Amino acid sequence: MWTMISKEQQHEIIAIKDLIVAHFTKSDWLELGYKLGSYDIIEKHPRLLRSLNWGDEDYDGNVLQVLTKIIERDSNNFNAII
């Protein structure tokens, strides 16, 4: 099911993205995926974990893409992520 993300949530997602970029490891991503029933989104994203591993400059954008997909899958995931 697709969920619309509010403007307020969009601003919060950017703040969450900044924290994730500064602190998350691969293990943190996989744990988040398992907890939110979104492991497949993380594992199947073509660049997220690779850009994290290599410190690529597209990592920030990949984080935003994945967070958006996780929240769109289930709006309750927004509060769980916070």
TORPA-4810 file (N, C-alpha, C, O; in nm, 3 decimals):
<nodes>
NODE_1_0.084_-0.117_0.000_0.000_0.000_0.000_0.089_0.124_0.000_0.186_0.132_0.075_M
NODE_2_0.055_0.221_-0.084_0.131_0.344_-0.096_0.074_0.447_0.000_-0.047_0.466_0.006_W
NODE_3_0.160_0.515_0.074_0.120_0.615_0.171_0.181_0.749_0.133_0.298_0.757_0.098_T
NODE_4_0.101_0.854_0.139_0.150_0.989_0.112_0.228_1.039_0.233_0.183_1.024_0.347_M
NODE_5_0.342_1.098_0.209_0.425_1.153_0.316_0.397_1.302_0.326_0.409_1.375_0.227_I
NODE_6_0.360_1.348_0.446_0.325_1.489_0.465_0.449_1.578_0.456_0.562_1.531_0.465_S
NODE_7_0.423_1.705_0.438_0.532_1.803_0.429_0.614_1.805_0.559_0.737_1.815_0.554_K
NODE_8_0.547_1.795_0.673_0.617_1.794_0.801_0.706_1.670_0.813_0.819_1.678_0.859_E
NODE_9_0.653_1.557_0.770_0.731_1.434_0.773_0.852_1.444_0.680_0.959_1.392_0.712_Q
NODE_10_0.835_1.509_0.568_0.946_1.525_0.474_1.062_1.599_0.539_1.178_1.562_0.521_Q
NODE_11_1.031_1.702_0.615_1.136_1.777_0.686_1.203_1.690_0.792_1.325_1.696_0.810_H
NODE_12_1.125_1.611_0.861_1.181_1.521_0.962_1.266_1.412_0.898_1.368_1.371_0.954_E
NODE_13_1.225_1.365_0.781_1.301_1.262_0.711_1.441_1.314_0.676_1.538_1.239_0.683_I
NODE_14_1.450_1.439_0.640_1.582_1.497_0.608_1.671_1.497_0.733_1.789_1.465_0.724_I
NODE_15_1.615_1.531_0.847_1.692_1.528_0.972_1.734_1.386_1.007_1.847_1.363_1.051_A
NODE_16_1.643_1.291_0.988_1.674_1.150_1.013_1.784_1.103_0.919_1.876_1.033_0.960_I
NODE_17_1.775_1.143_0.792_1.877_1.108_0.693_2.014_1.153_0.740_2.111_1.078_0.730_K
NODE_18_2.023_1.276_0.791_2.152_1.328_0.837_2.209_1.244_0.950_2.330_1.218_0.953_D
NODE_19_2.124_1.202_1.043_2.171_1.116_1.153_2.216_0.980_1.101_2.318_0.926_1.145_L
NODE_20_2.140_0.924_1.010_2.174_0.794_0.953_2.308_0.801_0.880_2.393_0.714_0.898_I
NODE_21_2.326_0.904_0.799_2.451_0.918_0.724_2.570_0.928_0.820_2.676_0.873_0.792_V
NODE_22_2.551_0.996_0.930_2.661_1.015_1.026_2.691_0.891_1.109_2.804_0.875_1.156_A
NODE_23_2.591_0.802_1.130_2.610_0.698_1.230_2.582_0.554_1.187_2.634_0.461_1.248_H
NODE_24_2.501_0.532_1.084_2.457_0.396_1.052_2.566_0.310_0.990_2.649_0.357_0.912_F
NODE_25_2.563_0.183_1.027_2.647_0.082_0.965_2.557_-0.011_0.884_2.434_0.003_0.887_T
NODE_26_2.615_-0.103_0.813_2.536_-0.202_0.739_2.447_-0.279_0.834_2.330_-0.304_0.804_K
NODE_27_2.500_-0.316_0.947_2.423_-0.390_1.046_2.302_-0.311_1.094_2.194_-0.367_1.112_S
NODE_28_2.319_-0.181_1.114_2.206_-0.096_1.155_2.096_-0.096_1.049_1.978_-0.105_1.082_D
NODE_29_2.136_-0.087_0.921_2.037_-0.091_0.813_1.961_-0.222_0.812_1.838_-0.224_0.802_W
NODE_30_2.034_-0.332_0.822_1.968_-0.463_0.816_1.875_-0.482_0.935_1.765_-0.536_0.920_L
NODE_31_1.918_-0.439_1.052_1.833_-0.448_1.171_1.706_-0.365_1.154_1.597_-0.411_1.186_E
NODE_32_1.721_-0.243_1.103_1.604_-0.160_1.078_1.508_-0.228_0.980_1.387_-0.227_1.000_L
NODE_33_1.564_-0.286_0.876_1.482_-0.355_0.778_1.403_-0.470_0.838_1.285_-0.487_0.808_G
NODE_34_1.468_-0.549_0.921_1.399_-0.660_0.986_1.290_-0.611_1.081_1.179_-0.666_1.083_Y
NODE_35_1.320_-0.507_1.158_1.223_-0.456_1.254_1.099_-0.399_1.187_0.989_-0.407_1.242_K
NODE_36_1.117_-0.341_1.068_1.006_-0.273_1.002_0.944_-0.355_0.889_0.858_-0.305_0.816_L
NODE_37_0.988_-0.478_0.873_0.935_-0.559_0.765_0.973_-0.505_0.628_0.898_-0.521_0.531_G
NODE_38_1.087_-0.441_0.621_1.132_-0.376_0.497_1.272_-0.421_0.456_1.342_-0.350_0.384_S
NODE_39_1.312_-0.536_0.503_1.445_-0.587_0.471_1.466_-0.591_0.320_1.574_-0.559_0.271_Y
NODE_40_1.363_-0.629_0.246_1.376_-0.641_0.101_1.406_-0.507_0.035_1.480_-0.501_-0.063_D
NODE_41_1.350_-0.400_0.086_1.375_-0.267_0.030_1.523_-0.231_0.045_1.585_-0.179_-0.048_I
NODE_42_1.578_-0.260_0.160_1.718_-0.229_0.188_1.810_-0.320_0.106_1.903_-0.273_0.041_I
NODE_43_1.785_-0.446_0.111_1.871_-0.544_0.045_1.867_-0.532_-0.107_1.968_-0.554_-0.174_E
NODE_44_1.751_-0.498_-0.163_1.738_-0.491_-0.308_1.772_-0.355_-0.368_1.780_-0.342_-0.490_K
NODE_45_1.792_-0.254_-0.283_1.828_-0.124_-0.339_1.965_-0.138_-0.406_2.059_-0.189_-0.345_H
NODE_46_1.977_-0.093_-0.529_2.099_-0.119_-0.604_2.224_-0.047_-0.553_2.335_-0.087_-0.588_P
NODE_47_2.208_0.057_-0.472_2.326_0.134_-0.433_2.341_0.162_-0.283_2.449_0.199_-0.240_R
NODE_48_2.237_0.144_-0.204_2.242_0.188_-0.064_2.362_0.132_0.011_2.448_0.207_0.056_L
NODE_49_2.368_0.000_0.024_2.474_-0.060_0.105_2.611_-0.047_0.038_2.713_-0.036_0.105_L
NODE_50_2.611_-0.050_-0.093_2.739_-0.033_-0.164_2.793_0.108_-0.143_2.912_0.125_-0.114_R
NODE_51_2.708_0.209_-0.158_2.755_0.347_-0.140_2.795_0.373_0.004_2.887_0.451_0.029_S
NODE_52_2.729_0.308_0.100_2.770_0.316_0.239_2.910_0.258_0.256_2.997_0.320_0.316_L
NODE_53_2.929_0.139_0.203_3.056_0.067_0.218_3.173_0.144_0.157_3.282_0.147_0.214_N
NODE_54_3.150_0.205_0.042_3.258_0.273_-0.030_3.266_0.423_0.000_3.355_0.492_-0.051_W
NODE_55_3.173_0.473_0.082_3.175_0.616_0.114_3.145_0.703_-0.007_3.197_0.815_-0.018_G
NODE_56_3.061_0.652_-0.097_3.029_0.725_-0.220_2.942_0.847_-0.191_2.867_0.851_-0.094_D
NODE_57_2.954_0.947_-0.278_2.882_1.072_-0.257_2.732_1.062_-0.282_2.658_1.154_-0.248_E
NODE_58_2.686_0.953_-0.340_2.542_0.937_-0.362_2.471_0.870_-0.244_2.351_0.844_-0.251_D
NODE_59_2.543_0.842_-0.136_2.484_0.773_-0.021_2.367_0.851_0.038_2.264_0.792_0.068_Y
NODE_60_2.381_0.983_0.054_2.273_1.064_0.112_2.143_1.045_0.034_2.037_1.024_0.093_D
NODE_61_2.151_1.054_-0.096_2.033_1.038_-0.180_1.975_0.899_-0.171_1.853_0.882_-0.173_G
NODE_62_2.061_0.799_-0.163_2.014_0.661_-0.149_1.941_0.641_-0.017_1.841_0.570_-0.010_N
NODE_63_1.991_0.704_0.088_1.925_0.697_0.218_1.784_0.756_0.208_1.688_0.697_0.258_V
NODE_64_1.771_0.871_0.144_1.639_0.933_0.128_1.545_0.843_0.048_1.428_0.829_0.084_L
NODE_65_1.594_0.782_-0.058_1.510_0.693_-0.138_1.459_0.577_-0.054_1.340_0.545_-0.059_Q
NODE_66_1.548_0.515_0.022_1.510_0.398_0.100_1.415_0.437_0.213_1.315_0.368_0.236_V
NODE_67_1.443_0.544_0.284_1.352_0.588_0.390_1.213_0.615_0.334_1.113_0.577_0.395_L
NODE_68_1.206_0.680_0.220_1.078_0.709_0.157_1.002_0.581_0.124_0.883_0.571_0.152_T
NODE_69_1.069_0.484_0.066_1.004_0.358_0.031_0.955_0.284_0.155_0.846_0.226_0.154_K
NODE_70_1.035_0.286_0.261_0.996_0.217_0.385_0.871_0.281_0.443_0.781_0.210_0.488_I
NODE_71_0.865_0.413_0.443_0.749_0.484_0.500_0.627_0.471_0.409_0.515_0.457_0.458_I
NODE_72_0.649_0.474_0.279_0.536_0.457_0.188_0.476_0.318_0.198_0.356_0.301_0.177_E
NODE_73_0.556_0.219_0.230_0.504_0.083_0.245_0.407_0.075_0.362_0.303_0.010_0.354_R
NODE_74_0.443_0.143_0.472_0.357_0.138_0.591_0.379_0.269_0.668_0.489_0.294_0.718_D
NODE_75_0.276_0.350_0.678_0.290_0.481_0.743_0.332_0.469_0.889_0.390_0.563_0.944_S
NODE_76_0.305_0.356_0.954_0.349_0.337_1.092_0.501_0.330_1.103_0.557_0.350_1.211_N
NODE_77_0.567_0.301_0.993_0.714_0.294_0.993_0.777_0.429_1.022_0.889_0.436_1.074_N
NODE_78_0.706_0.537_0.990_0.761_0.670_1.017_0.787_0.686_1.166_0.897_0.723_1.206_F
NODE_79_0.687_0.657_1.249_0.704_0.670_1.394_0.804_0.570_1.449_0.876_0.600_1.544_N
NODE_80_0.809_0.452_1.390_0.905_0.351_1.434_1.049_0.398_1.407_1.139_0.373_1.487_A
NODE_81_1.069_0.463_1.296_1.203_0.512_1.262_1.245_0.622_1.357_1.359_0.627_1.401_I
NODE_82_1.152_0.710_1.388_1.183_0.821_1.482_1.220_0.761_1.616_1.250_0.835_1.710_I
</nodes>
